[in-house]
Amino acid sequence: MNREQARDEAITAAGRAKVLARRVEDAAFNGDRMGTIPSFAQAGALWAETARAYAAIAALLPETTEV
């Protein structure tokens, strides 16, 4: 894995966390879906942690240069 791949994975994971955060917000405003909040929140937190891990990996990897 190179820096750009790790960065791309971080961006993808952050996007998934964002989608799940929106689902939590939507469920919070919909009384019929309150039971889904813990599951969406937990999944979102895991994707956010995954994004942080990939970002940390990307920060440690050397920059790749195209020739």
mmCIF file of the N, C-alpha and C atoms, coordinates in Angstrom:
data_MODEL
# 
_entry.id   MODEL 
# 
loop_
_atom_site.group_PDB 
_atom_site.id 
_atom_site.type_symbol 
_atom_site.label_atom_id 
_atom_site.label_alt_id 
_atom_site.label_comp_id 
_atom_site.label_asym_id 
_atom_site.label_entity_id 
_atom_site.label_seq_id 
_atom_site.pdbx_PDB_ins_code 
_atom_site.Cartn_x 
_atom_site.Cartn_y 
_atom_site.Cartn_z 
_atom_site.occupancy 
_atom_site.B_iso_or_equiv 
_atom_site.pdbx_formal_charge 
_atom_site.auth_seq_id 
_atom_site.auth_comp_id 
_atom_site.auth_asym_id 
_atom_site.auth_atom_id 
_atom_site.pdbx_PDB_model_num 
ATOM 1   N N  . MET A 1 1  ? 0.850   -1.167 0.000   1.00 0.00 ? 1  MET A N  1 
ATOM 2   C CA . MET A 1 1  ? 0.000   0.000  0.000   1.00 0.00 ? 1  MET A CA 1 
ATOM 3   C C  . MET A 1 1  ? 0.898   1.234  0.000   1.00 0.00 ? 1  MET A C  1 
ATOM 4   N N  . ASN A 1 2  ? 0.579   2.178  -0.872  1.00 0.00 ? 2  ASN A N  1 
ATOM 5   C CA . ASN A 1 2  ? 1.337   3.421  -0.874  1.00 0.00 ? 2  ASN A CA 1 
ATOM 6   C C  . ASN A 1 2  ? 0.503   4.536  -0.244  1.00 0.00 ? 2  ASN A C  1 
ATOM 7   N N  . ARG A 1 3  ? 1.098   5.695  -0.152  1.00 0.00 ? 3  ARG A N  1 
ATOM 8   C CA . ARG A 1 3  ? 0.456   6.819  0.522   1.00 0.00 ? 3  ARG A CA 1 
ATOM 9   C C  . ARG A 1 3  ? -0.898  7.187  -0.101  1.00 0.00 ? 3  ARG A C  1 
ATOM 10  N N  . GLU A 1 4  ? -0.941  7.217  -1.425  1.00 0.00 ? 4  GLU A N  1 
ATOM 11  C CA . GLU A 1 4  ? -2.177  7.599  -2.097  1.00 0.00 ? 4  GLU A CA 1 
ATOM 12  C C  . GLU A 1 4  ? -3.285  6.570  -1.868  1.00 0.00 ? 4  GLU A C  1 
ATOM 13  N N  . GLN A 1 5  ? -2.916  5.297  -1.858  1.00 0.00 ? 5  GLN A N  1 
ATOM 14  C CA . GLN A 1 5  ? -3.906  4.255  -1.598  1.00 0.00 ? 5  GLN A CA 1 
ATOM 15  C C  . GLN A 1 5  ? -4.457  4.371  -0.177  1.00 0.00 ? 5  GLN A C  1 
ATOM 16  N N  . ALA A 1 6  ? -3.582  4.621  0.783   1.00 0.00 ? 6  ALA A N  1 
ATOM 17  C CA . ALA A 1 6  ? -4.025  4.780  2.167   1.00 0.00 ? 6  ALA A CA 1 
ATOM 18  C C  . ALA A 1 6  ? -4.905  6.021  2.302   1.00 0.00 ? 6  ALA A C  1 
ATOM 19  N N  . ARG A 1 7  ? -4.538  7.094  1.622   1.00 0.00 ? 7  ARG A N  1 
ATOM 20  C CA . ARG A 1 7  ? -5.342  8.320  1.652   1.00 0.00 ? 7  ARG A CA 1 
ATOM 21  C C  . ARG A 1 7  ? -6.717  8.056  1.044   1.00 0.00 ? 7  ARG A C  1 
ATOM 22  N N  . ASP A 1 8  ? -6.754  7.341  -0.073  1.00 0.00 ? 8  ASP A N  1 
ATOM 23  C CA . ASP A 1 8  ? -8.030  7.026  -0.714  1.00 0.00 ? 8  ASP A CA 1 
ATOM 24  C C  . ASP A 1 8  ? -8.913  6.170  0.188   1.00 0.00 ? 8  ASP A C  1 
ATOM 25  N N  . GLU A 1 9  ? -8.299  5.217  0.871   1.00 0.00 ? 9  GLU A N  1 
ATOM 26  C CA . GLU A 1 9  ? -9.062  4.380  1.817   1.00 0.00 ? 9  GLU A CA 1 
ATOM 27  C C  . GLU A 1 9  ? -9.606  5.236  2.958   1.00 0.00 ? 9  GLU A C  1 
ATOM 28  N N  . ALA A 1 10 ? -8.813  6.184  3.441   1.00 0.00 ? 10 ALA A N  1 
ATOM 29  C CA . ALA A 1 10 ? -9.265  7.079  4.509   1.00 0.00 ? 10 ALA A CA 1 
ATOM 30  C C  . ALA A 1 10 ? -10.455 7.908  4.043   1.00 0.00 ? 10 ALA A C  1 
ATOM 31  N N  . ILE A 1 11 ? -10.384 8.414  2.830   1.00 0.00 ? 11 ILE A N  1 
ATOM 32  C CA . ILE A 1 11 ? -11.482 9.218  2.282   1.00 0.00 ? 11 ILE A CA 1 
ATOM 33  C C  . ILE A 1 11 ? -12.748 8.378  2.135   1.00 0.00 ? 11 ILE A C  1 
ATOM 34  N N  . THR A 1 12 ? -12.594 7.162  1.642   1.00 0.00 ? 12 THR A N  1 
ATOM 35  C CA . THR A 1 12 ? -13.745 6.268  1.490   1.00 0.00 ? 12 THR A CA 1 
ATOM 36  C C  . THR A 1 12 ? -14.373 5.951  2.843   1.00 0.00 ? 12 THR A C  1 
ATOM 37  N N  . ALA A 1 13 ? -13.547 5.629  3.820   1.00 0.00 ? 13 ALA A N  1 
ATOM 38  C CA . ALA A 1 13 ? -14.054 5.298  5.155   1.00 0.00 ? 13 ALA A CA 1 
ATOM 39  C C  . ALA A 1 13 ? -14.732 6.510  5.797   1.00 0.00 ? 13 ALA A C  1 
ATOM 40  N N  . ALA A 1 14 ? -14.169 7.690  5.608   1.00 0.00 ? 14 ALA A N  1 
ATOM 41  C CA . ALA A 1 14 ? -14.784 8.899  6.156   1.00 0.00 ? 14 ALA A CA 1 
ATOM 42  C C  . ALA A 1 14 ? -16.138 9.153  5.500   1.00 0.00 ? 14 ALA A C  1 
ATOM 43  N N  . GLY A 1 15 ? -16.230 8.868  4.215   1.00 0.00 ? 15 GLY A N  1 
ATOM 44  C CA . GLY A 1 15 ? -17.508 9.020  3.518   1.00 0.00 ? 15 GLY A CA 1 
ATOM 45  C C  . GLY A 1 15 ? -18.565 8.080  4.068   1.00 0.00 ? 15 GLY A C  1 
ATOM 46  N N  . ARG A 1 16 ? -18.174 6.864  4.371   1.00 0.00 ? 16 ARG A N  1 
ATOM 47  C CA . ARG A 1 16 ? -19.121 5.904  4.946   1.00 0.00 ? 16 ARG A CA 1 
ATOM 48  C C  . ARG A 1 16 ? -19.556 6.345  6.340   1.00 0.00 ? 16 ARG A C  1 
ATOM 49  N N  . ALA A 1 17 ? -18.616 6.867  7.116   1.00 0.00 ? 17 ALA A N  1 
ATOM 50  C CA . ALA A 1 17 ? -18.962 7.376  8.445   1.00 0.00 ? 17 ALA A CA 1 
ATOM 51  C C  . ALA A 1 17 ? -19.955 8.535  8.329   1.00 0.00 ? 17 ALA A C  1 
ATOM 52  N N  . LYS A 1 18 ? -19.752 9.385  7.341   1.00 0.00 ? 18 LYS A N  1 
ATOM 53  C CA . LYS A 1 18 ? -20.642 10.536 7.125   1.00 0.00 ? 18 LYS A CA 1 
ATOM 54  C C  . LYS A 1 18 ? -22.055 10.075 6.774   1.00 0.00 ? 18 LYS A C  1 
ATOM 55  N N  . VAL A 1 19 ? -22.157 9.076  5.910   1.00 0.00 ? 19 VAL A N  1 
ATOM 56  C CA . VAL A 1 19 ? -23.465 8.539  5.529   1.00 0.00 ? 19 VAL A CA 1 
ATOM 57  C C  . VAL A 1 19 ? -24.185 7.986  6.758   1.00 0.00 ? 19 VAL A C  1 
ATOM 58  N N  . LEU A 1 20 ? -23.460 7.258  7.576   1.00 0.00 ? 20 LEU A N  1 
ATOM 59  C CA . LEU A 1 20 ? -24.073 6.678  8.773   1.00 0.00 ? 20 LEU A CA 1 
ATOM 60  C C  . LEU A 1 20 ? -24.449 7.752  9.786   1.00 0.00 ? 20 LEU A C  1 
ATOM 61  N N  . ALA A 1 21 ? -23.665 8.807  9.884   1.00 0.00 ? 21 ALA A N  1 
ATOM 62  C CA . ALA A 1 21 ? -24.016 9.914  10.782  1.00 0.00 ? 21 ALA A CA 1 
ATOM 63  C C  . ALA A 1 21 ? -25.324 10.563 10.327  1.00 0.00 ? 21 ALA A C  1 
ATOM 64  N N  . ARG A 1 22 ? -25.495 10.691 9.028   1.00 0.00 ? 22 ARG A N  1 
ATOM 65  C CA . ARG A 1 22 ? -26.758 11.240 8.511   1.00 0.00 ? 22 ARG A CA 1 
ATOM 66  C C  . ARG A 1 22 ? -27.928 10.315 8.831   1.00 0.00 ? 22 ARG A C  1 
ATOM 67  N N  . ARG A 1 23 ? -27.696 9.011  8.753   1.00 0.00 ? 23 ARG A N  1 
ATOM 68  C CA . ARG A 1 23 ? -28.767 8.065  9.095   1.00 0.00 ? 23 ARG A CA 1 
ATOM 69  C C  . ARG A 1 23 ? -29.148 8.183  10.567  1.00 0.00 ? 23 ARG A C  1 
ATOM 70  N N  . VAL A 1 24 ? -28.153 8.373  11.426  1.00 0.00 ? 24 VAL A N  1 
ATOM 71  C CA . VAL A 1 24 ? -28.431 8.575  12.852  1.00 0.00 ? 24 VAL A CA 1 
ATOM 72  C C  . VAL A 1 24 ? -29.255 9.843  13.038  1.00 0.00 ? 24 VAL A C  1 
ATOM 73  N N  . GLU A 1 25 ? -28.852 10.903 12.379  1.00 0.00 ? 25 GLU A N  1 
ATOM 74  C CA . GLU A 1 25 ? -29.581 12.173 12.490  1.00 0.00 ? 25 GLU A CA 1 
ATOM 75  C C  . GLU A 1 25 ? -31.019 12.021 11.993  1.00 0.00 ? 25 GLU A C  1 
ATOM 76  N N  . ASP A 1 26 ? -31.187 11.378 10.841  1.00 0.00 ? 26 ASP A N  1 
ATOM 77  C CA . ASP A 1 26 ? -32.533 11.160 10.302  1.00 0.00 ? 26 ASP A CA 1 
ATOM 78  C C  . ASP A 1 26 ? -33.378 10.326 11.252  1.00 0.00 ? 26 ASP A C  1 
ATOM 79  N N  . ALA A 1 27 ? -32.795 9.269  11.798  1.00 0.00 ? 27 ALA A N  1 
ATOM 80  C CA . ALA A 1 27 ? -33.526 8.397  12.713  1.00 0.00 ? 27 ALA A CA 1 
ATOM 81  C C  . ALA A 1 27 ? -33.914 9.139  13.989  1.00 0.00 ? 27 ALA A C  1 
ATOM 82  N N  . ALA A 1 28 ? -33.069 10.061 14.413  1.00 0.00 ? 28 ALA A N  1 
ATOM 83  C CA . ALA A 1 28 ? -33.363 10.819 15.629  1.00 0.00 ? 28 ALA A CA 1 
ATOM 84  C C  . ALA A 1 28 ? -34.608 11.690 15.460  1.00 0.00 ? 28 ALA A C  1 
ATOM 85  N N  . PHE A 1 29 ? -34.870 12.098 14.237  1.00 0.00 ? 29 PHE A N  1 
ATOM 86  C CA . PHE A 1 29 ? -36.039 12.935 13.966  1.00 0.00 ? 29 PHE A CA 1 
ATOM 87  C C  . PHE A 1 29 ? -37.258 12.126 13.556  1.00 0.00 ? 29 PHE A C  1 
ATOM 88  N N  . ASN A 1 30 ? -37.124 10.798 13.470  1.00 0.00 ? 30 ASN A N  1 
ATOM 89  C CA . ASN A 1 30 ? -38.211 9.928  13.070  1.00 0.00 ? 30 ASN A CA 1 
ATOM 90  C C  . ASN A 1 30 ? -38.471 8.949  14.208  1.00 0.00 ? 30 ASN A C  1 
ATOM 91  N N  . GLY A 1 31 ? -39.529 9.175  14.924  1.00 0.00 ? 31 GLY A N  1 
ATOM 92  C CA . GLY A 1 31 ? -39.825 8.365  16.103  1.00 0.00 ? 31 GLY A CA 1 
ATOM 93  C C  . GLY A 1 31 ? -39.913 6.878  15.833  1.00 0.00 ? 31 GLY A C  1 
ATOM 94  N N  . ASP A 1 32 ? -40.301 6.505  14.630  1.00 0.00 ? 32 ASP A N  1 
ATOM 95  C CA . ASP A 1 32 ? -40.436 5.085  14.299  1.00 0.00 ? 32 ASP A CA 1 
ATOM 96  C C  . ASP A 1 32 ? -39.090 4.399  14.102  1.00 0.00 ? 32 ASP A C  1 
ATOM 97  N N  . ARG A 1 33 ? -38.025 5.179  13.953  1.00 0.00 ? 33 ARG A N  1 
ATOM 98  C CA . ARG A 1 33 ? -36.707 4.598  13.657  1.00 0.00 ? 33 ARG A CA 1 
ATOM 99  C C  . ARG A 1 33 ? -35.700 4.798  14.781  1.00 0.00 ? 33 ARG A C  1 
ATOM 100 N N  . MET A 1 34 ? -36.161 5.176  15.954  1.00 0.00 ? 34 MET A N  1 
ATOM 101 C CA . MET A 1 34 ? -35.257 5.425  17.080  1.00 0.00 ? 34 MET A CA 1 
ATOM 102 C C  . MET A 1 34 ? -34.428 4.187  17.431  1.00 0.00 ? 34 MET A C  1 
ATOM 103 N N  . GLY A 1 35 ? -34.973 3.010  17.219  1.00 0.00 ? 35 GLY A N  1 
ATOM 104 C CA . GLY A 1 35 ? -34.263 1.785  17.550  1.00 0.00 ? 35 GLY A CA 1 
ATOM 105 C C  . GLY A 1 35 ? -33.047 1.521  16.676  1.00 0.00 ? 35 GLY A C  1 
ATOM 106 N N  . THR A 1 36 ? -32.970 2.186  15.535  1.00 0.00 ? 36 THR A N  1 
ATOM 107 C CA . THR A 1 36 ? -31.828 1.981  14.639  1.00 0.00 ? 36 THR A CA 1 
ATOM 108 C C  . THR A 1 36 ? -30.632 2.853  15.002  1.00 0.00 ? 36 THR A C  1 
ATOM 109 N N  . ILE A 1 37 ? -30.835 3.820  15.860  1.00 0.00 ? 37 ILE A N  1 
ATOM 110 C CA . ILE A 1 37 ? -29.764 4.778  16.178  1.00 0.00 ? 37 ILE A CA 1 
ATOM 111 C C  . ILE A 1 37 ? -28.512 4.098  16.734  1.00 0.00 ? 37 ILE A C  1 
ATOM 112 N N  . PRO A 1 38 ? -28.604 3.233  17.728  1.00 0.00 ? 38 PRO A N  1 
ATOM 113 C CA . PRO A 1 38 ? -27.372 2.629  18.260  1.00 0.00 ? 38 PRO A CA 1 
ATOM 114 C C  . PRO A 1 38 ? -26.563 1.864  17.214  1.00 0.00 ? 38 PRO A C  1 
ATOM 115 N N  . SER A 1 39 ? -27.245 1.119  16.364  1.00 0.00 ? 39 SER A N  1 
ATOM 116 C CA . SER A 1 39 ? -26.526 0.344  15.337  1.00 0.00 ? 39 SER A CA 1 
ATOM 117 C C  . SER A 1 39 ? -25.834 1.263  14.335  1.00 0.00 ? 39 SER A C  1 
ATOM 118 N N  . PHE A 1 40 ? -26.552 2.266  13.856  1.00 0.00 ? 40 PHE A N  1 
ATOM 119 C CA . PHE A 1 40 ? -25.948 3.206  12.907  1.00 0.00 ? 40 PHE A CA 1 
ATOM 120 C C  . PHE A 1 40 ? -24.804 3.979  13.562  1.00 0.00 ? 40 PHE A C  1 
ATOM 121 N N  . ALA A 1 41 ? -24.988 4.382  14.803  1.00 0.00 ? 41 ALA A N  1 
ATOM 122 C CA . ALA A 1 41 ? -23.946 5.143  15.503  1.00 0.00 ? 41 ALA A CA 1 
ATOM 123 C C  . ALA A 1 41 ? -22.693 4.305  15.706  1.00 0.00 ? 41 ALA A C  1 
ATOM 124 N N  . GLN A 1 42 ? -22.874 3.056  16.085  1.00 0.00 ? 42 GLN A N  1 
ATOM 125 C CA . GLN A 1 42 ? -21.724 2.183  16.292  1.00 0.00 ? 42 GLN A CA 1 
ATOM 126 C C  . GLN A 1 42 ? -20.989 1.923  14.983  1.00 0.00 ? 42 GLN A C  1 
ATOM 127 N N  . ALA A 1 43 ? -21.733 1.645  13.929  1.00 0.00 ? 43 ALA A N  1 
ATOM 128 C CA . ALA A 1 43 ? -21.097 1.414  12.626  1.00 0.00 ? 43 ALA A CA 1 
ATOM 129 C C  . ALA A 1 43 ? -20.376 2.672  12.151  1.00 0.00 ? 43 ALA A C  1 
ATOM 130 N N  . GLY A 1 44 ? -20.994 3.831  12.343  1.00 0.00 ? 44 GLY A N  1 
ATOM 131 C CA . GLY A 1 44 ? -20.360 5.092  11.955  1.00 0.00 ? 44 GLY A CA 1 
ATOM 132 C C  . GLY A 1 44 ? -19.076 5.344  12.721  1.00 0.00 ? 44 GLY A C  1 
ATOM 133 N N  . ALA A 1 45 ? -19.097 5.034  14.005  1.00 0.00 ? 45 ALA A N  1 
ATOM 134 C CA . ALA A 1 45 ? -17.896 5.218  14.825  1.00 0.00 ? 45 ALA A CA 1 
ATOM 135 C C  . ALA A 1 45 ? -16.766 4.299  14.359  1.00 0.00 ? 45 ALA A C  1 
ATOM 136 N N  . LEU A 1 46 ? -17.104 3.081  13.980  1.00 0.00 ? 46 LEU A N  1 
ATOM 137 C CA . LEU A 1 46 ? -16.081 2.156  13.484  1.00 0.00 ? 46 LEU A CA 1 
ATOM 138 C C  . LEU A 1 46 ? -15.498 2.634  12.160  1.00 0.00 ? 46 LEU A C  1 
ATOM 139 N N  . TRP A 1 47 ? -16.351 3.142  11.258  1.00 0.00 ? 47 TRP A N  1 
ATOM 140 C CA . TRP A 1 47 ? -15.834 3.678  9.997   1.00 0.00 ? 47 TRP A CA 1 
ATOM 141 C C  . TRP A 1 47 ? -14.983 4.917  10.234  1.00 0.00 ? 47 TRP A C  1 
ATOM 142 N N  . ALA A 1 48 ? -15.367 5.750  11.195  1.00 0.00 ? 48 ALA A N  1 
ATOM 143 C CA . ALA A 1 48 ? -14.561 6.940  11.512  1.00 0.00 ? 48 ALA A CA 1 
ATOM 144 C C  . ALA A 1 48 ? -13.189 6.525  12.048  1.00 0.00 ? 48 ALA A C  1 
ATOM 145 N N  . GLU A 1 49 ? -13.160 5.507  12.883  1.00 0.00 ? 49 GLU A N  1 
ATOM 146 C CA . GLU A 1 49 ? -11.886 5.009  13.413  1.00 0.00 ? 49 GLU A CA 1 
ATOM 147 C C  . GLU A 1 49 ? -11.035 4.414  12.291  1.00 0.00 ? 49 GLU A C  1 
ATOM 148 N N  . THR A 1 50 ? -11.687 3.731  11.362  1.00 0.00 ? 50 THR A N  1 
ATOM 149 C CA . THR A 1 50 ? -10.973 3.188  10.204  1.00 0.00 ? 50 THR A CA 1 
ATOM 150 C C  . THR A 1 50 ? -10.372 4.311  9.376   1.00 0.00 ? 50 THR A C  1 
ATOM 151 N N  . ALA A 1 51 ? -11.125 5.375  9.189   1.00 0.00 ? 51 ALA A N  1 
ATOM 152 C CA . ALA A 1 51 ? -10.617 6.530  8.442   1.00 0.00 ? 51 ALA A CA 1 
ATOM 153 C C  . ALA A 1 51 ? -9.396  7.132  9.138   1.00 0.00 ? 51 ALA A C  1 
ATOM 154 N N  . ARG A 1 52 ? -9.459  7.264  10.453  1.00 0.00 ? 52 ARG A N  1 
ATOM 155 C CA . ARG A 1 52 ? -8.317  7.806  11.209  1.00 0.00 ? 52 ARG A CA 1 
ATOM 156 C C  . ARG A 1 52 ? -7.093  6.901  11.081  1.00 0.00 ? 52 ARG A C  1 
ATOM 157 N N  . ALA A 1 53 ? -7.320  5.585  11.122  1.00 0.00 ? 53 ALA A N  1 
ATOM 158 C CA . ALA A 1 53 ? -6.199  4.643  11.010  1.00 0.00 ? 53 ALA A CA 1 
ATOM 159 C C  . ALA A 1 53 ? -5.536  4.757  9.640   1.00 0.00 ? 53 ALA A C  1 
ATOM 160 N N  . TYR A 1 54 ? -6.335  4.789  8.583   1.00 0.00 ? 54 TYR A N  1 
ATOM 161 C CA . TYR A 1 54 ? -5.755  4.924  7.242   1.00 0.00 ? 54 TYR A CA 1 
ATOM 162 C C  . TYR A 1 54 ? -5.057  6.272  7.068   1.00 0.00 ? 54 TYR A C  1 
ATOM 163 N N  . ALA A 1 55 ? -5.618  7.318  7.638   1.00 0.00 ? 55 ALA A N  1 
ATOM 164 C CA . ALA A 1 55 ? -4.967  8.629  7.548   1.00 0.00 ? 55 ALA A CA 1 
ATOM 165 C C  . ALA A 1 55 ? -3.621  8.613  8.260   1.00 0.00 ? 55 ALA A C  1 
ATOM 166 N N  . ALA A 1 56 ? -3.551  7.940  9.402   1.00 0.00 ? 56 ALA A N  1 
ATOM 167 C CA . ALA A 1 56 ? -2.284  7.833  10.129  1.00 0.00 ? 56 ALA A CA 1 
ATOM 168 C C  . ALA A 1 56 ? -1.265  7.034  9.322   1.00 0.00 ? 56 ALA A C  1 
ATOM 169 N N  . ILE A 1 57 ? -1.725  5.966  8.689   1.00 0.00 ? 57 ILE A N  1 
ATOM 170 C CA . ILE A 1 57 ? -0.826  5.176  7.846   1.00 0.00 ? 57 ILE A CA 1 
ATOM 171 C C  . ILE A 1 57 ? -0.314  6.029  6.693   1.00 0.00 ? 57 ILE A C  1 
ATOM 172 N N  . ALA A 1 58 ? -1.213  6.752  6.056   1.00 0.00 ? 58 ALA A N  1 
ATOM 173 C CA . ALA A 1 58 ? -0.814  7.606  4.927   1.00 0.00 ? 58 ALA A CA 1 
ATOM 174 C C  . ALA A 1 58 ? 0.220   8.638  5.352   1.00 0.00 ? 58 ALA A C  1 
ATOM 175 N N  . ALA A 1 59 ? 0.058   9.176  6.546   1.00 0.00 ? 59 ALA A N  1 
ATOM 176 C CA . ALA A 1 59 ? 0.996   10.187 7.032   1.00 0.00 ? 59 ALA A CA 1 
ATOM 177 C C  . ALA A 1 59 ? 2.391   9.612  7.249   1.00 0.00 ? 59 ALA A C  1 
ATOM 178 N N  . LEU A 1 60 ? 2.481   8.328  7.541   1.00 0.00 ? 60 LEU A N  1 
ATOM 179 C CA . LEU A 1 60 ? 3.771   7.699  7.802   1.00 0.00 ? 60 LEU A CA 1 
ATOM 180 C C  . LEU A 1 60 ? 4.475   7.205  6.545   1.00 0.00 ? 60 LEU A C  1 
ATOM 181 N N  . LEU A 1 61 ? 3.710   6.967  5.499   1.00 0.00 ? 61 LEU A N  1 
ATOM 182 C CA . LEU A 1 61 ? 4.298   6.444  4.266   1.00 0.00 ? 61 LEU A CA 1 
ATOM 183 C C  . LEU A 1 61 ? 4.962   7.557  3.474   1.00 0.00 ? 61 LEU A C  1 
ATOM 184 N N  . PRO A 1 62 ? 6.040   7.225  2.775   1.00 0.00 ? 62 PRO A N  1 
ATOM 185 C CA . PRO A 1 62 ? 6.690   8.255  1.947   1.00 0.00 ? 62 PRO A CA 1 
ATOM 186 C C  . PRO A 1 62 ? 5.810   8.624  0.764   1.00 0.00 ? 62 PRO A C  1 
ATOM 187 N N  . GLU A 1 63 ? 5.990   9.835  0.310   1.00 0.00 ? 63 GLU A N  1 
ATOM 188 C CA . GLU A 1 63 ? 5.273   10.277 -0.888  1.00 0.00 ? 63 GLU A CA 1 
ATOM 189 C C  . GLU A 1 63 ? 5.770   9.482  -2.074  1.00 0.00 ? 63 GLU A C  1 
ATOM 190 N N  . THR A 1 64 ? 4.849   9.130  -2.925  1.00 0.00 ? 64 THR A N  1 
ATOM 191 C CA . THR A 1 64 ? 5.264   8.439  -4.155  1.00 0.00 ? 64 THR A CA 1 
ATOM 192 C C  . THR A 1 64 ? 5.390   9.470  -5.259  1.00 0.00 ? 64 THR A C  1 
ATOM 193 N N  . THR A 1 65 ? 6.366   9.264  -6.072  1.00 0.00 ? 65 THR A N  1 
ATOM 194 C CA . THR A 1 65 ? 6.566   10.188 -7.190  1.00 0.00 ? 65 THR A CA 1 
ATOM 195 C C  . THR A 1 65 ? 6.430   9.432  -8.498  1.00 0.00 ? 65 THR A C  1 
ATOM 196 N N  . GLU A 1 66 ? 5.696   10.010 -9.401  1.00 0.00 ? 66 GLU A N  1 
ATOM 197 C CA . GLU A 1 66 ? 5.514   9.406  -10.716 1.00 0.00 ? 66 GLU A CA 1 
ATOM 198 C C  . GLU A 1 66 ? 6.643   9.882  -11.609 1.00 0.00 ? 66 GLU A C  1 
ATOM 199 N N  . VAL A 1 67 ? 7.234   8.963  -12.349 1.00 0.00 ? 67 VAL A N  1 
ATOM 200 C CA . VAL A 1 67 ? 8.317   9.325  -13.264 1.00 0.00 ? 67 VAL A CA 1 
ATOM 201 C C  . VAL A 1 67 ? 7.812   9.326  -14.677 1.00 0.00 ? 67 VAL A C  1 
# 
